[in-house]
Each structure stands twice: as C-alpha cells, then as structure tokens.
Amino acid sequence: MEDNPKLEIKIQGHICCNYPVEDDGFDYDNGDTHLSVNRAKAVYDYLVAHGIDPNRMSYEGLGGKFHLVNPEKTEADMTKNRRVEIKIIKK
C-alpha cells in the first residue's frame, strides 16, 4: 500500500466449522463471539500501526458465509476456511 498511495482495500475475516451462517465464531482470545470481525480487525490494526492511512481501509467479518471447502472433512479443510482476504476497492 506504500507503493500504491491511491489503493483502497476491504479486509474480510472468515471462519471455519459448522456455525450457522448468520453466526460468527467464538474468539477464545477475546472472549466474545466476533471471531471473523476480530480476525479482520487484527490485520487492519497491523496496517495502521505500520503507517497505512485508516481512511484507505475498512474491515468486516463474514463468519462462515463463504467457505472455500464445503463440507469440511479434515483439519486441512478447516484451515483453508480460517482466513483473511483483502479485496481491492479502488486502484
């Protein structure tokens, strides 16, 4: 983002496992039920702490709405679904 000062992004957190689509996962570190949001916000906070303008970024948690692997049969499947994606909004 330092090399592309006009770039704007959206950071999206995802979770694995069999939560209902409308629910988010339990975050054991924070003790709340906003795991995908917390995952995305951690990346956002890292970028802000390293000098990226927060006005160029947003973040959201999408819970388990968009699994890459469905159904999950192995730990590797679950690992693929636990992720953060960065979407380019403006170049």
Secondary structure, 3 states (H helix, E strand, C coil): CCCCCCCEEEEEEECCCCCCCCCCCCECCCCECCHHHHHHHHHHHHHHHCCCCHHHEEEEECCCCCCCCCCCCCHHHHHHHCEEEEEEEEC
